[in-house]
């Protein structure tokens, strides 16, 4: 993680000395297209991956607009999982 040091004063006591705080710096953009390219490096279905990710984002946007909580978990799936 990249950060920079920023001096900030105390708003309730402007005469107090400023303190230094770490402020996170944006490392750049990570777009759906870059995600799809990264995933497609492992798979050969680039167009389907892009379409699937776009559908995922559209659905997430709809759910967030309805004030839903979205939870992501990382799970290891075995080949039998997809047979259900």
N, C-alpha and C positions, 0 to 999 in steps of 0.2 A: 504494500500500500504506500502510495506517495502522499506526502503531506508537506505543508509549509507552516512556519511559525508566524503567528499573528499576535500583535499586542492589542489588548482590549482593556478599556477602563471600566471602573465600577460605576454604573449609571446612578446609583444611589449616593455615591460619594465621588464626585468628579475630581476632587483634590487628591484622592488616593493614587498611589503609583499604579501604572498599568502593569498587568500581568501578561505573561506569554502563554498562548494556547496553541495546540496543534490543530490545523484545519485541513481536512481531507481534500485532496486534489483529484479531479476527474481524470481517469486514465485513458479516456477516449470512448468512442461509441462502439457498442456491440449490437448490431442490427439483426433482424430476422434473416437477412440474406447471408450475413457472415456466419450466423449459427447454422443455417442450412448447409453452407459450404463445408463447415467443419464436420457436421454430421455426415454429409454425403461423401466425405473422404473415407469414411468407414463403410458406407453403403453405396449402392449404385442407383438409387431412385431419387435423384436430385429434385426433379419437378414435383414429385409426389411429396417429398419432404417439405419443400417450400409451401405447397398448398396446405399440407397438414398443419404446419406451424402457423400459417395465416389464419386458418380456421380456429386453431387454439386461441390465438390472440383475440380474434373477433368474439369468441365465446367468453373469454376472460373479461373483455371490456363490457359485454352485456351484463355479466354477473356482478362486476364491480359497480356498474351504474345502478343496479338493483340493491346495492349495499350488502352484497354477500361477502363472507369471509372465504378467502381462497387459501387452501393449505396444500403445500407441496411436500412430498416425502420421497426419499430415495430408497428404492427397494431393488433387490436383486431378484429377477424373475427367472425361474427355470423354464425349460422348454415345455413342461406340462401345464404351465400357467395359461398359455394361449390356447390350449385344447378345450378349456372349459366352455 
